[in-house]
């Protein structure tokens, strides 16, 4: 009888119930993932005594003392500047170097193209630890160990395969009529790439750049291995200062440091998410 009743239920009601259940599940998982971030924020706004008295409660008196101390005492201005430099230049160089290979893979057929493309795909499956020793030796030979330029080049080289894969997949699915029309008008391949392909690929380029930017911003292994001077540390390494005896007993300073380290990524998302959502449609008519 229940089966028959369920079968007789209107289709719109069944879809409504399914949608409601899906929304509830998403809300539960969203709350689970959001709670640690919420706890970190409220901890950073408390005094040390408030944290010890009621670690999970809202702050009795909101204070930004932890942020001021973190910024001034630990030199987070320098750390943030270094991270922005590494992420922006590393992702930018990787994107620039990936454009020509991606265009070649998506538009031309040549011997070994499939093998090379599969090799690039394989590199995305390797953990960073597998490349530490050869990269360390290479930086030592070039005299770039413990330098900003050395880490930027490492991030660019490591991120370029992902950029190539993203751009190749995007360009391979784009219609070629505009390129053919440009050839009829006398444009060469470089002009076609610059004036036709790149405007169409702007959404994929933006997504690739942002993914690489976020990856470099959160990166830890390369920085801790190839850098040993505080002047060149990114923010992920600077937070390790809290492991010494001076700051170990404080809960508010680590929380403030984590919040500060995420603010640039939040701002980047807020500034670009609308453009990314609409970019695919805008790029089609440029």
C-alpha positions as CSV (number, residue, x, y, z in Angstrom):
1,X,0.0,0.0,0.0
2,X,2.8,2.4,0.8
3,X,4.5,1.6,-2.5
4,X,1.3,2.4,-4.3
5,X,0.8,5.6,-2.4
6,X,4.4,6.7,-3.2
7,X,3.7,5.9,-6.8
8,X,0.6,8.0,-6.8
9,X,2.4,11.0,-5.3
10,X,2.5,13.9,-7.7
11,X,5.8,14.2,-9.6
12,X,6.2,17.8,-8.4
13,X,5.8,16.7,-4.7
14,X,8.5,14.0,-5.1
15,X,10.9,16.5,-6.7
16,X,10.1,19.0,-3.9
17,X,10.8,16.4,-1.2
18,X,14.1,15.4,-2.9
19,X,15.1,19.0,-3.2
20,X,14.3,19.7,0.4
21,X,16.3,16.7,1.6
22,X,19.3,17.7,-0.6
23,X,19.2,21.2,0.8
24,X,19.1,19.9,4.4
25,X,22.1,17.6,3.7
26,X,24.1,20.5,2.1
27,X,23.3,22.8,5.1
28,X,24.5,20.1,7.6
29,X,27.8,19.6,5.7
30,X,28.2,23.3,5.2
31,X,27.8,23.9,9.0
32,X,30.4,21.1,9.7
33,X,32.9,22.7,7.4
34,X,32.1,26.3,8.4
35,X,32.3,25.7,12.2
36,X,36.1,25.5,12.4
37,X,36.5,28.8,10.5
38,X,33.8,30.4,12.7
39,X,35.6,29.2,15.8
40,X,38.9,30.6,14.5
41,X,37.4,34.0,13.9
42,X,35.7,34.3,17.3
43,X,38.9,33.1,19.0
44,X,40.9,35.8,17.3
45,X,38.5,38.5,18.6
46,X,38.8,37.4,22.2
47,X,41.2,38.0,25.0
48,X,43.4,35.2,26.2
49,X,41.4,35.0,29.5
50,X,38.1,34.8,27.6
51,X,39.4,31.9,25.5
52,X,40.5,30.0,28.6
53,X,37.3,30.7,30.4
54,X,34.9,29.8,27.6
55,X,36.7,28.6,24.4
56,X,33.5,27.9,22.4
57,X,31.5,30.9,23.5
58,X,31.1,34.2,21.7
59,X,33.5,36.9,22.8
60,X,32.3,39.0,25.8
61,X,34.3,42.0,24.6
62,X,35.4,42.1,21.0
63,X,39.1,43.1,20.7
64,X,41.5,43.4,17.8
65,X,44.6,43.2,20.0
66,X,45.6,39.9,18.5
67,X,45.5,41.3,15.0
68,X,47.6,44.3,16.0
69,X,50.2,42.2,17.8
70,X,50.3,39.7,15.0
71,X,50.8,42.3,12.3
72,X,53.4,44.4,14.2
73,X,55.4,41.8,16.2
74,X,55.5,39.0,13.7
75,X,56.0,41.1,10.6
76,X,53.0,39.8,8.7
77,X,53.2,42.7,6.3
78,X,56.4,41.3,4.9
79,X,55.0,37.7,4.9
80,X,51.8,38.8,3.0
81,X,53.9,40.7,0.5
82,X,56.1,37.7,-0.2
83,X,53.1,35.4,-0.6
84,X,51.4,37.8,-3.1
85,X,54.7,38.1,-5.0
86,X,55.1,34.3,-5.2
87,X,51.5,33.6,-6.1
88,X,51.0,36.4,-8.6
89,X,54.3,35.9,-10.5
90,X,54.3,32.1,-10.2
91,X,50.8,31.8,-11.6
92,X,51.3,34.5,-14.2
93,X,54.5,33.0,-15.6
94,X,52.9,29.5,-15.6
95,X,49.9,30.9,-17.6
96,X,52.1,32.8,-20.0
97,X,54.3,29.8,-20.8
98,X,51.3,27.5,-21.1
99,X,49.5,29.5,-23.8
100,X,51.6,28.4,-26.8
101,X,51.8,24.6,-25.8
102,X,48.0,24.6,-25.2
103,X,47.3,26.2,-28.5
104,X,49.6,23.7,-30.2
105,X,48.0,20.7,-28.6
106,X,44.5,21.8,-29.4
107,X,45.0,22.9,-33.0
108,X,47.8,20.8,-34.5
109,X,48.5,17.1,-34.8
110,X,52.2,16.0,-34.7
111,X,54.2,12.8,-33.8
112,X,54.3,12.2,-30.1
113,X,51.6,14.8,-29.2
114,X,49.5,12.2,-27.3
115,X,52.5,10.8,-25.4
116,X,53.6,14.3,-24.4
117,X,50.1,15.2,-23.3
118,X,49.8,12.1,-21.2
119,X,53.2,12.9,-19.6
120,X,51.9,16.3,-18.6
121,X,48.8,14.6,-17.1
122,X,51.0,12.2,-15.2
123,X,52.9,15.1,-13.5
124,X,49.6,16.1,-11.8
125,X,49.5,12.8,-10.0
126,X,53.0,13.1,-8.5
127,X,53.3,14.5,-4.9
128,X,55.7,17.4,-4.4
129,X,58.0,15.3,-2.3
130,X,59.1,13.3,-5.3
131,X,60.7,16.4,-6.9
132,X,62.4,17.9,-3.8
133,X,65.9,16.5,-4.3
134,X,66.3,17.3,-8.0
135,X,64.8,20.7,-7.6
136,X,67.0,21.4,-4.6
137,X,70.1,20.4,-6.6
138,X,69.0,22.5,-9.6
139,X,68.5,25.6,-7.4
140,X,71.9,25.0,-5.7
141,X,73.6,24.7,-9.1
142,X,72.0,28.0,-10.3
143,X,72.7,29.8,-7.1
144,X,68.9,30.4,-6.5
145,X,68.5,28.5,-3.3
146,X,66.9,30.7,-0.6
147,X,65.9,33.4,-3.1
148,X,62.5,34.7,-4.2
149,X,63.3,34.2,-7.8
150,X,64.1,30.5,-7.2
151,X,60.8,29.8,-5.5
152,X,58.9,31.8,-8.2
153,X,60.5,29.7,-10.9
154,X,59.7,26.5,-9.0
155,X,56.0,27.5,-8.7
156,X,55.8,28.5,-12.3
157,X,57.3,25.2,-13.5
158,X,55.1,23.1,-11.2
159,X,51.9,24.9,-12.1
160,X,52.4,25.1,-15.9
161,X,51.2,21.5,-16.7
162,X,47.8,22.3,-15.0
163,X,47.5,25.5,-17.0
164,X,48.3,23.6,-20.2
165,X,45.7,20.9,-19.5
166,X,43.0,23.5,-18.7
167,X,43.6,25.6,-21.7
168,X,44.0,22.6,-24.1
169,X,40.6,21.2,-23.0
170,X,38.9,24.6,-23.3
171,X,40.4,25.4,-26.7
172,X,39.8,22.0,-28.2
173,X,36.0,22.5,-27.7
174,X,35.9,26.0,-29.2
175,X,34.6,26.4,-32.8
176,X,37.2,27.2,-35.4
177,X,35.1,29.3,-37.7
178,X,36.5,32.6,-36.4
179,X,40.0,31.3,-36.9
180,X,39.3,30.2,-40.4
181,X,37.8,33.6,-41.2
182,X,40.9,35.3,-39.8
183,X,43.1,33.1,-42.0
184,X,41.0,34.1,-45.0
185,X,41.6,37.7,-44.1
186,X,45.4,37.0,-44.2
187,X,46.2,36.6,-40.5
188,X,49.0,34.3,-39.5
189,X,49.0,31.9,-36.6
190,X,50.5,34.4,-34.1
191,X,47.9,37.0,-35.0
192,X,45.1,34.5,-34.7
193,X,46.3,33.4,-31.3
194,X,46.6,37.0,-30.1
195,X,43.4,38.5,-31.5
196,X,41.0,35.5,-31.8
197,X,42.0,32.6,-29.5
198,X,43.2,34.5,-26.4
199,X,40.0,36.6,-26.0
200,X,37.9,33.5,-26.3
201,X,40.1,31.7,-23.8
202,X,40.0,34.5,-21.2
203,X,37.6,32.6,-18.9
204,X,39.8,29.5,-18.9
205,X,42.9,31.6,-18.4
206,X,41.3,33.3,-15.4
207,X,40.2,30.0,-13.9
208,X,43.7,28.5,-14.4
209,X,45.4,31.6,-12.9
210,X,43.2,31.6,-9.9
211,X,43.5,27.9,-9.2
212,X,47.3,28.2,-9.4
213,X,47.3,31.4,-7.3
214,X,45.4,29.7,-4.5
215,X,47.6,26.6,-4.7
216,X,50.8,28.7,-4.5
217,X,49.3,30.8,-1.6
218,X,48.7,27.6,0.4
219,X,51.9,25.8,-0.6
220,X,54.2,24.7,2.2
221,X,56.6,22.0,1.2
222,X,58.6,23.9,-1.4
223,X,58.9,27.0,0.8
224,X,60.1,25.1,3.9
225,X,62.6,23.2,1.8
226,X,64.1,25.8,-0.4
227,X,64.0,28.9,1.9
228,X,65.8,29.4,5.2
229,X,65.6,33.2,5.7
230,X,62.7,35.1,7.3
231,X,63.1,37.9,4.8
232,X,61.9,35.6,2.0
233,X,59.3,33.4,3.9
234,X,55.7,33.3,2.6
235,X,52.9,33.5,5.1
236,X,52.5,29.7,5.4
237,X,56.0,29.5,6.9
238,X,55.6,32.7,8.9
239,X,52.8,31.1,10.9
240,X,55.3,28.5,12.2
241,X,56.6,31.3,14.5
242,X,53.8,30.4,16.9
243,X,55.5,27.0,17.6
244,X,58.2,28.6,19.7
245,X,57.9,29.1,23.5
246,X,57.1,32.8,23.2
247,X,53.7,32.4,21.5
248,X,52.9,28.8,22.3
249,X,50.6,29.6,25.2
250,X,48.5,32.1,23.2
251,X,45.4,30.9,21.3
252,X,44.4,34.3,20.0
253,X,47.6,35.1,18.0
254,X,47.5,31.9,15.9
255,X,43.8,32.4,15.2
256,X,44.5,36.0,14.1
257,X,47.3,34.9,11.9
258,X,45.2,32.3,10.2
259,X,42.4,34.8,9.6
260,X,44.9,37.4,8.2
261,X,46.4,34.8,5.9
262,X,43.0,34.0,4.4
263,X,41.8,37.6,3.8
264,X,43.5,38.1,0.5
265,X,42.0,34.9,-0.9
266,X,38.5,35.9,0.3
267,X,38.9,39.4,-1.3
268,X,40.2,37.8,-4.5
269,X,37.1,35.5,-4.7
270,X,34.7,38.4,-4.0
271,X,36.3,40.5,-6.7
272,X,36.4,37.8,-9.4
273,X,33.5,35.4,-8.8
274,X,31.0,37.4,-10.8
275,X,33.4,37.9,-13.7
276,X,34.2,34.1,-13.7
277,X,30.6,33.2,-13.7
278,X,29.8,35.4,-16.7
279,X,33.2,35.2,-18.5
280,X,32.4,32.1,-20.5
281,X,29.5,34.0,-22.2
282,X,31.3,37.2,-22.6
283,X,34.4,35.5,-24.1
284,X,32.2,33.9,-26.8
285,X,31.3,37.3,-28.3
286,X,34.6,39.1,-28.0
